[in-house]
Amino acid sequence: MIQTLAAQGGFDPVVIIMWVAIGLIFWFFIMRPQKKRQQEIQKFRNSIAVGSKVVTAGGIHGEVRAIDEVENTLSIEVAKGVCISVDRNSVYATAQSDQNR
């Protein structure tokens, strides 16, 4: 039956195998690393503590002065005596150097 359909052009198992292979390659090289990176970012955000030097998504460098777990915000001191409140999800990295102070 399958050979008859393949001979008539109605069913080609090679095409199905090729699409499955493309799907697996897509998942392995794109989706899997992206999910792993998202998990690392979330782990970092959960580990932020008072005194941590961070960089926001907008490029603002500062030091965490307070954490509000209820509203999921951080109070970041960007200059001496100047604090801003940012959403915890807008923090992407730790600051390696503190050149702007």
C-alpha atoms as one frame of an Amber mdcrd trajectory, in Angstrom:
protein
   0.000   0.000   0.000   2.748   2.496   0.990   4.801   1.555  -2.051   1.761
   2.100  -4.258   1.146   5.573  -2.799   4.831   6.442  -3.117   4.815   5.363
  -6.746   1.764   7.571  -7.380   3.392  10.541  -5.652   0.952  10.626  -2.745
   3.222   9.565   0.113   6.964   9.973   0.479   8.461   8.879   3.803  11.739
  10.629   2.988   9.987  14.005   3.104   8.510  13.240   6.521  11.887  12.093
   7.827  13.491  15.260   6.460  10.915  17.519   8.191  11.387  15.657  11.474
  15.169  16.075  11.143  14.781  19.816  10.467  12.533  20.116  13.524  15.076
  18.323  15.716  17.925  20.463  14.435  15.867  23.609  15.063  15.095  22.492
  18.613  18.661  21.411  19.380  20.452  24.501  18.060  17.913  27.268  18.746
  15.246  26.412  21.316  17.346  24.415  23.782  20.159  26.993  24.223  17.633
  29.820  24.459  15.721  28.048  27.223  18.973  27.318  29.046  19.998  30.998
  28.834  16.590  32.120  30.164  16.989  29.775  33.130  20.446  31.227  33.870
  19.088  34.792  33.751  16.223  33.886  36.097  18.647  32.164  38.476  20.796
  35.334  38.484  17.797  37.580  39.148  16.737  35.414  42.075  20.252  35.598
  43.548  20.444  39.409  43.579  21.070  40.673  47.101  21.445  44.084  48.749
  24.881  45.423  47.865  25.076  43.700  44.458  26.301  45.866  41.600  24.009
  45.472  38.606  23.293  46.778  35.102  19.721  47.335  33.926  18.383  46.662
  30.442  18.706  50.394  29.765  22.405  50.350  30.626  22.096  52.003  34.032
  24.827  50.883  36.447  24.150  50.908  40.140  24.191  49.126  43.464  21.145
  47.423  44.940  20.059  49.192  48.144  16.678  47.509  48.782  14.576  44.655
  47.423  10.767  44.633  47.423   9.689  41.003  47.032   5.976  41.885  46.931
   6.205  44.252  43.969   9.268  42.473  42.498  11.284  45.693  42.330  14.807
  46.751  43.241  15.938  50.093  44.598  19.227  50.878  42.866  21.582  53.668
  43.902  22.903  55.195  40.671  24.788  58.088  42.284  25.541  59.047  45.872
  22.134  59.574  47.478  20.188  59.004  44.222  18.098  55.828  44.108  15.766
  54.598  41.396  13.225  51.810  41.551  13.335  49.275  38.709  11.542  46.046
  37.970  13.668  43.042  38.877  13.135  41.610  35.378  14.915  44.606  33.819
  18.245  43.670  35.435  20.421  41.594  33.139  23.965  41.534  34.466  26.297
  42.288  37.286  28.496  45.348  36.931  32.137  44.316  36.577  33.542  47.797
  37.081  32.249  50.900  38.813  33.698  53.631  36.595  30.694  56.001  36.621
  30.875  56.933  40.334
